[in-house]
């Protein structure tokens, strides 16, 4: 039998066997492991007038799959959202379903969710008006100093959140403002520092301020 004829007869079976052996070797060398990830619970409410949070705030999700896949997963990749139809303040219990968890790659199995249910607490939101207080970063040029704060626009903002978060707040501060290193009047649009679970309106203010020469300032004081 010629070599060419032998290849035609036995070639395809041999290739099929080699391919099967390769696939078996590839699958056999896929290390399967389990790993547990802490995932923060996000509560979506049906009304903008109430806020909800989970007790506990995080659950632990055990995943099982190829180690090369699990090694690439971080806590930030995974999400857990619970949507509530209730609009009345109070406490509600919800079981956590696998369909609520997002970010799990194909080929990875959810083995365990701990705890399997959480308590959701809904509380009404209130709005309180606060005065804005500018903060300034330190000025590196020793020959200059911050003069008069000309204006803050708006001077007051509305903060929306749960009463427990707002009741101890007396004012709203801005993010530190980088002071211009030149004499004269300047303006800066700056964000506000507010608690995580609140919303502020508007989110930024415009601060007008003056930079003066320290020498001139000392001369006027004398």
ABEGO torsion letter per residue (X at the ends): XBAAAAAAAAAAAAAAAAAAAAAAAAAAABBBBBBBBBBBBBBBBABAABBBBBOBABBBBBBBEBAAAAAABBAAABBBBBBBABABBEBBBBBBBAAABBGBBBGBBBABBOBABBBBBBBBBBBBBBBBBBBBBBBABAABBBBBBABBOBABBBBBEBAAAAAABABBBBBBBBBBABBEBBBBBBBBBBBAABBBOBABBBBBBBBBBAAAAAAAAX
